[in-house]
Amino acid sequence: MSAPDGEAGRDPGRESGHDTVSGRHRDRMIGLFLLAAALFNPPLLGLFGVEGRVLGVPALYVWVFGLWAAVIALAALAGRKR
């Protein structure tokens, strides 16, 4: 049985009128995920596990929470409609 006219090539799980996520947006989010996974990797975190402090806060905490905030900000920028 063939698809009705105009239905061929459409994604059956997508409702009409909704745009799919563009390939460029998807690539940015995948890249951001891979960057975050690399930066939160234990060998790199070990570099900041020293006794040093930044404004009285351990360097590891500054790194983790600063990186976390940066990833959230980059995700917000990548998710914006242009």
Accessible surface in RSA format (square Angstrom, percent):
REM  Atomic radii and reference values for relative SASA: ProtOr
REM  Chains: A
REM  Algorithm: Lee & Richards
REM  Probe-radius: 1.40
REM  Slices: 20
REM RES _ NUM      All-atoms   Total-Side   Main-Chain    Non-polar    All polar
REM                ABS   REL    ABS   REL    ABS   REL    ABS   REL    ABS   REL
RES MET A   1   244.54 126.6 152.08 100.6  92.46 220.1 131.68 112.0 112.86 149.5
RES SER A   2   100.29  84.7  74.82  99.9  25.48  58.7  52.05 110.8  48.24  67.6
RES ALA A   3    58.70  54.0  31.31  48.3  27.40  62.3  37.29  52.5  21.41  56.7
RES PRO A   4    95.73  69.8  82.25  75.0  13.49  49.0  94.88  78.3   0.85   5.3
RES ASP A   5   150.01 105.1 120.83 120.3  29.18  69.0  43.31 101.9 106.71 106.4
RES GLY A   6    68.21  84.1   0.00   N/A  68.21  84.1  43.45 119.2  24.75  55.4
RES GLU A   7    77.84  44.7  69.81  52.8   8.03  19.1  11.21  21.7  66.63  54.4
RES ALA A   8    84.13  77.4  60.05  92.7  24.08  54.8  64.05  90.2  20.09  53.2
RES GLY A   9    90.47 111.6   0.00   N/A  90.47 111.6  44.55 122.3  45.92 102.8
RES ARG A  10    90.09  37.8  70.59  36.0  19.49  46.4  35.78  48.9  54.31  32.9
RES ASP A  11    78.41  54.9  66.34  66.0  12.06  28.5  23.88  56.2  54.52  54.4
RES PRO A  12   136.84  99.7  96.65  88.1  40.19 146.1 109.37  90.3  27.47 170.7
RES GLY A  13    72.89  89.9   0.00   N/A  72.89  89.9  40.77 111.9  32.12  71.9
RES ARG A  14    88.04  37.0  73.16  37.3  14.88  35.4  19.62  26.8  68.42  41.5
RES GLU A  15   124.45  71.5 114.67  86.8   9.79  23.3  46.42  89.8  78.03  63.7
RES SER A  16    84.87  71.7  64.13  85.6  20.74  47.8  30.27  64.5  54.60  76.5
RES GLY A  17    83.34 102.8   0.00   N/A  83.34 102.8  43.12 118.3  40.21  90.1
RES HIS A  18   110.12  60.2 103.95  72.3   6.17  15.8  65.89  67.9  44.23  51.5
RES ASP A  19   134.62  94.3 102.83 102.3  31.79  75.2  26.19  61.6 108.44 108.1
RES THR A  20    81.55  58.0  61.18  62.0  20.37  48.6  40.66  54.6  40.89  61.8
RES VAL A  21    97.40  64.1  76.64  69.4  20.75  50.0  83.06  72.2  14.34  38.9
RES SER A  22    62.81  53.1  51.00  68.1  11.82  27.2  49.75 106.0  13.06  18.3
RES GLY A  23    33.36  41.1   0.00   N/A  33.36  41.1  20.97  57.6  12.39  27.8
RES ARG A  24   171.75  72.1 162.57  82.9   9.18  21.9  58.45  79.9 113.30  68.7
RES HIS A  25    54.40  29.7  52.69  36.6   1.71   4.4  47.93  49.4   6.47   7.5
RES ARG A  26   129.10  54.2 126.97  64.7   2.13   5.1  48.57  66.4  80.53  48.8
RES ASP A  27    85.56  59.9  75.66  75.3   9.90  23.4  27.79  65.4  57.76  57.6
RES ARG A  28    84.31  35.4  72.25  36.8  12.05  28.7  38.38  52.4  45.93  27.8
RES MET A  29    70.39  36.5  65.15  43.1   5.24  12.5  65.50  55.7   4.89   6.5
RES ILE A  30    88.25  50.2  86.27  64.3   1.98   4.8  88.22  63.5   0.03   0.1
RES GLY A  31    36.10  44.5   0.00   N/A  36.10  44.5  30.86  84.7   5.24  11.7
RES LEU A  32    21.29  11.9  16.28  11.6   5.01  12.6  19.47  13.7   1.82   4.9
RES PHE A  33   137.43  68.8 131.67  81.6   5.76  15.0 137.10  83.1   0.33   0.9
RES LEU A  34   107.19  59.7 102.17  73.1   5.02  12.6 102.53  72.0   4.67  12.6
RES LEU A  35    86.58  48.2  81.17  58.1   5.41  13.6  85.77  60.2   0.81   2.2
RES ALA A  36    13.36  12.3  13.25  20.4   0.11   0.3  13.36  18.8   0.00   0.0
RES ALA A  37    50.80  46.7  32.00  49.4  18.80  42.8  41.91  59.0   8.89  23.6
RES ALA A  38    56.09  51.6  45.98  71.0  10.11  23.0  51.46  72.5   4.63  12.3
RES LEU A  39    42.09  23.4  42.09  30.1   0.00   0.0  42.09  29.6   0.00   0.0
RES PHE A  40    66.65  33.3  56.39  34.9  10.26  26.7  56.58  34.3  10.07  28.8
RES ASN A  41    69.53  47.9  66.60  64.4   2.93   7.1   6.59  15.9  62.94  60.8
RES PRO A  42    98.12  71.5  90.55  82.5   7.57  27.5  91.91  75.9   6.21  38.6
RES PRO A  43   101.68  74.1  79.47  72.4  22.20  80.7  91.89  75.9   9.78  60.8
RES LEU A  44    53.11  29.6  50.11  35.8   3.00   7.5  52.00  36.5   1.11   3.0
RES LEU A  45    40.40  22.5  39.02  27.9   1.37   3.4  39.22  27.5   1.17   3.2
RES GLY A  46    51.85  63.9   0.00   N/A  51.85  63.9  34.28  94.1  17.57  39.4
RES LEU A  47   118.52  66.0 101.28  72.5  17.24  43.3 104.85  73.6  13.67  36.8
RES PHE A  48    60.17  30.1  59.96  37.1   0.21   0.5  60.17  36.5   0.00   0.0
RES GLY A  49    49.41  60.9   0.00   N/A  49.41  60.9  17.74  48.7  31.67  70.9
RES VAL A  50    92.74  61.0  76.16  68.9  16.59  40.0  82.36  71.6  10.39  28.2
RES GLU A  51   167.41  96.1 147.26 111.4  20.15  48.0  71.61 138.5  95.80  78.2
RES GLY A  52    35.72  44.0   0.00   N/A  35.72  44.0  32.15  88.2   3.57   8.0
RES ARG A  53   157.08  66.0 123.08  62.7  34.01  81.0  40.62  55.5 116.46  70.6
RES VAL A  54    71.50  47.0  67.22  60.9   4.28  10.3  70.53  61.3   0.97   2.6
RES LEU A  55   178.77  99.6 137.14  98.1  41.63 104.6 150.15 105.5  28.62  77.0
RES GLY A  56    54.67  67.4   0.00   N/A  54.67  67.4  31.33  86.0  23.34  52.3
RES VAL A  57    65.37  43.0  64.63  58.5   0.74   1.8  65.37  56.8   0.00   0.0
RES PRO A  58    41.90  30.5  41.88  38.2   0.01   0.0  41.90  34.6   0.00   0.0
RES ALA A  59    15.12  13.9  13.29  20.5   1.83   4.2  13.59  19.1   1.53   4.0
RES LEU A  60    56.59  31.5  56.45  40.4   0.15   0.4  56.45  39.6   0.15   0.4
RES TYR A  61   119.14  55.6 118.37  67.3   0.77   2.0  71.05  53.4  48.09  59.3
RES VAL A  62    60.00  39.5  51.86  47.0   8.14  19.6  57.95  50.4   2.05   5.6
RES TRP A  63    63.80  25.6  58.56  28.3   5.24  12.3  63.38  33.8   0.42   0.7
RES VAL A  64    41.51  27.3  41.51  37.6   0.00   0.0  41.51  36.1   0.00   0.0
RES PHE A  65   118.48  59.3 113.58  70.4   4.90  12.7 113.94  69.1   4.54  13.0
RES GLY A  66    41.06  50.6   0.00   N/A  41.06  50.6  33.78  92.7   7.28  16.3
RES LEU A  67    18.25  10.2  12.62   9.0   5.62  14.1  15.92  11.2   2.33   6.3
RES TRP A  68   135.97  54.6 135.96  65.8   0.01   0.0 117.15  62.5  18.82  30.5
RES ALA A  69    60.20  55.4  51.30  79.2   8.90  20.3  55.98  78.8   4.22  11.2
RES ALA A  70    45.66  42.0  37.63  58.1   8.03  18.3  44.98  63.3   0.67   1.8
RES VAL A  71    28.39  18.7  28.39  25.7   0.00   0.0  28.39  24.7   0.00   0.0
RES ILE A  72    99.44  56.6  96.50  71.9   2.94   7.1  98.32  70.8   1.12   3.0
RES ALA A  73    54.24  49.9  47.08  72.7   7.16  16.3  53.38  75.2   0.85   2.3
RES LEU A  74    79.59  44.3  77.61  55.5   1.98   5.0  77.61  54.5   1.98   5.3
RES ALA A  75    29.96  27.5  25.84  39.9   4.12   9.4  26.14  36.8   3.81  10.1
RES ALA A  76    63.68  58.6  47.70  73.6  15.99  36.4  59.61  83.9   4.08  10.8
RES LEU A  77    95.65  53.3  93.26  66.7   2.39   6.0  93.52  65.7   2.12   5.7
RES ALA A  78    14.15  13.0   8.38  12.9   5.77  13.1  11.90  16.8   2.25   6.0
RES GLY A  79    40.07  49.4   0.00   N/A  40.07  49.4  16.77  46.0  23.30  52.2
RES ARG A  80   153.52  64.5 135.31  69.0  18.21  43.4  49.02  67.0 104.50  63.3
RES LYS A  81   187.44  91.4 160.20  98.3  27.25  64.9 115.16 103.7  72.28  77.0
RES ARG A  82   223.07  93.7 142.47  72.6  80.60 191.9  94.74 129.5 128.33  77.8
END  Absolute sums over single chains surface
CHAIN  1 A     6903.0       5333.1       1569.9       4609.1       2293.8
END  Absolute sums over all chains
TOTAL          6903.0       5333.1       1569.9       4609.1       2293.8
